[in-house]
Amino acid sequence: MRPKDISFEESHGDLFRSSLEQILDRKHPLYVMANRIDWERFDKSFGELFTQKQGRPGLPTRLVVGLHYLKHAFNESDESVVARFLENPYWQYFCGFRQFQHELPIDPSSLTRWRKRLGPKKIEELLTATINAAKEEKLLTEKHVERVNVDTTVQEKAIAFPTDARLYHKSRRALVKLAKVMNIDLRQNYERTGRKVFIKQGRYASAGQHNRAKKATKKLKTMLGCVIRDIERKCSNREALLVKALNTARKIFSQKRNDKNKVYSVHAPEVECIAKGKVHQKYEFGCKVSMVSSSKDNWILAIDAVHGNPFDGHTLKDALQQVKQITGWQPLHAYCDKGYRGVAKEVPETEVHISGKKKKSMKASLWKWYARRCAIEPIFGHLKSDNRLERNHLQGKDGDRMNAILSGCGFNLRKLLRVFFLSFFQRLFWRYFNYSTGLIGLNISETNFEMTSAYVF
């Protein structure tokens, strides 16, 4: 069924309980932000995914959307965001409740099922809502979108560092577990011996005894091959889950050191090995993320995960199209690094500027925009350290895309909260300034103070 409306229940609640509007500070950034977002657009957009008069009512849309905003804005997990929701009245008001809640609103696993129902395309609505909120506050205009910065980074997957021994061991364990579920009587599952050999292999490798480590790795590979062949002999009618596990195990069993499109994780076979040239970390295991930010004020206008480890320049066209789809405006100038060379003809509507030109060969007014391209690098740093882009725990390729888009939502939401907090802080400073200097009786408008606040703060 369609999601239930919590506004009716809240308006007909306990008459002896105080509403949050009477308790909270109405100038608090989260309180102001809750009234700036167009929550009705989510009900209209997501309503088509639910059937009418069939099954139990869905979760309130504003509650789930608000929890995802707070999760990625404050770097929380599914479990911790629900736990903190119970403690913070501002979070409860942001998610649509009018009275303080004393019980957990949902189970954290419900957030996972809600994301799977929506998918990456619908999740983009959350990013569009943050952009529209910035438009309404006149913080983002068409002039901001004329010049944009474009770059890519790597979103790592939550997997262990891939080694041959670990892949053989985990793949065999996954097949044995499926065989038990499907009642396949294996000749030998190597549970005890496989675990002992895997521990020995790690100790040999740590001690520098490479010949013994190679022998242990070969034993683990032999055990995996025995389990694969035993299942193939005894199971003719295979289910889709078993077929997928067998295909992954065969690929792990047959792949070699210098092969391409290797499997680096049993539970996440979509992971790719990407070399980004970092000194402290030569290779990263995950997928690329393409992002577009405004050169002025650093708003995230488009962000998405891209699989297949493509050349950076081949992601430019789709990234600029996403900007136009979300903002409604076409970027006129895109500033990129040298990884985007040779793709200017693919985007005739936008002029592509490649970094690396000498300062003496151009005007100062043009050079400042080339210098602003580097502003996209700290945005990636904040996304990874503050908005959960550093390590993705969501499953599959759709999980990679959703985590990237939600990270951009969290970044934009934090920018909006800072704007509302600054205006709240300015009012406090103005009142203290009047009181301390004895100017309370003077008729000086706060707007004049806000015009010069850039020099004060």
HUBEL-V958556 format. One record per residue. RES is the residue in three letters. PHI is phi in whole degrees, 0 to 359 (999 if undefined). Layout:
BEGIN
res->{RES RES}
phi->{PHI PHI}
END
This chain:
BEGIN
res->{MET ARG PRO LYS ASP ILE SER PHE GLU GLU SER HIS GLY ASP LEU PHE ARG SER SER LEU GLU GLN ILE LEU ASP ARG LYS HIS PRO LEU TYR VAL MET ALA ASN ARG ILE ASP TRP GLU ARG PHE ASP LYS SER PHE GLY GLU LEU PHE THR GLN LYS GLN GLY ARG PRO GLY LEU PRO THR ARG LEU VAL VAL GLY LEU HIS TYR LEU LYS HIS ALA PHE ASN GLU SER ASP GLU SER VAL VAL ALA ARG PHE LEU GLU ASN PRO TYR TRP GLN TYR PHE CYS GLY PHE ARG GLN PHE GLN HIS GLU LEU PRO ILE ASP PRO SER SER LEU THR ARG TRP ARG LYS ARG LEU GLY PRO LYS LYS ILE GLU GLU LEU LEU THR ALA THR ILE ASN ALA ALA LYS GLU GLU LYS LEU LEU THR GLU LYS HIS VAL GLU ARG VAL ASN VAL ASP THR THR VAL GLN GLU LYS ALA ILE ALA PHE PRO THR ASP ALA ARG LEU TYR HIS LYS SER ARG ARG ALA LEU VAL LYS LEU ALA LYS VAL MET ASN ILE ASP LEU ARG GLN ASN TYR GLU ARG THR GLY ARG LYS VAL PHE ILE LYS GLN GLY ARG TYR ALA SER ALA GLY GLN HIS ASN ARG ALA LYS LYS ALA THR LYS LYS LEU LYS THR MET LEU GLY CYS VAL ILE ARG ASP ILE GLU ARG LYS CYS SER ASN ARG GLU ALA LEU LEU VAL LYS ALA LEU ASN THR ALA ARG LYS ILE PHE SER GLN LYS ARG ASN ASP LYS ASN LYS VAL TYR SER VAL HIS ALA PRO GLU VAL GLU CYS ILE ALA LYS GLY LYS VAL HIS GLN LYS TYR GLU PHE GLY CYS LYS VAL SER MET VAL SER SER SER LYS ASP ASN TRP ILE LEU ALA ILE ASP ALA VAL HIS GLY ASN PRO PHE ASP GLY HIS THR LEU LYS ASP ALA LEU GLN GLN VAL LYS GLN ILE THR GLY TRP GLN PRO LEU HIS ALA TYR CYS ASP LYS GLY TYR ARG GLY VAL ALA LYS GLU VAL PRO GLU THR GLU VAL HIS ILE SER GLY LYS LYS LYS LYS SER MET LYS ALA SER LEU TRP LYS TRP TYR ALA ARG ARG CYS ALA ILE GLU PRO ILE PHE GLY HIS LEU LYS SER ASP ASN ARG LEU GLU ARG ASN HIS LEU GLN GLY LYS ASP GLY ASP ARG MET ASN ALA ILE LEU SER GLY CYS GLY PHE ASN LEU ARG LYS LEU LEU ARG VAL PHE PHE LEU SER PHE PHE GLN ARG LEU PHE TRP ARG TYR PHE ASN TYR SER THR GLY LEU ILE GLY LEU ASN ILE SER GLU THR ASN PHE GLU MET THR SER ALA TYR VAL PHE}
phi->{999 292 300 283 265 274 293 292 296 290 287 248 274 290 288 266 257 284 281 294 296 277 262 280 279 287 260 294 303 292 296 295 296 297 267 264 277 276 285 293 297 290 297 290 284 268 296 290 276 245 276 261 58 210 83 281 297 287 292 303 298 295 298 288 297 297 295 291 301 293 299 272 282 245 57 245 267 299 287 287 291 289 293 290 302 290 262 250 293 293 295 293 293 298 271 105 274 254 229 294 259 250 231 297 289 214 277 304 293 294 296 296 293 294 295 295 293 283 84 296 295 286 296 299 299 294 290 297 295 293 294 294 296 293 296 296 275 62 272 227 236 297 294 293 273 298 239 230 252 231 196 234 217 249 260 284 268 279 230 283 298 285 234 300 297 294 295 298 293 290 294 296 296 294 292 296 296 293 297 293 295 268 59 265 277 281 296 203 257 59 293 287 292 296 293 297 294 295 294 297 299 296 291 298 295 292 274 81 269 289 295 293 296 295 295 295 296 294 296 297 294 297 299 298 298 297 293 299 293 295 292 296 287 263 231 267 267 260 282 297 294 290 298 296 294 294 297 295 295 297 294 295 292 262 287 240 300 262 288 259 54 282 265 250 206 284 276 222 292 280 294 242 265 238 262 252 79 278 289 279 211 291 236 234 246 174 211 281 234 262 223 236 235 286 297 258 77 59 274 279 265 200 203 198 271 236 257 95 49 284 297 305 296 285 267 292 297 294 294 290 294 295 298 295 291 278 267 85 237 264 296 263 225 239 255 230 271 288 288 251 291 84 239 296 288 287 233 293 285 238 273 265 247 261 290 114 283 280 293 290 271 217 287 294 294 277 295 295 284 296 292 289 299 293 292 284 293 295 296 300 297 292 299 281 272 245 232 68 268 292 218 269 254 277 274 77 292 296 296 298 292 295 294 295 293 293 295 296 297 297 295 295 295 296 295 296 296 294 296 291 292 296 295 294 291 296 296 297 295 295 293 295 295 296 290 285 261 73 259 295 283 283 264 248 283 288 294 296 293 294 293 257 291 296 277 279 263}
END
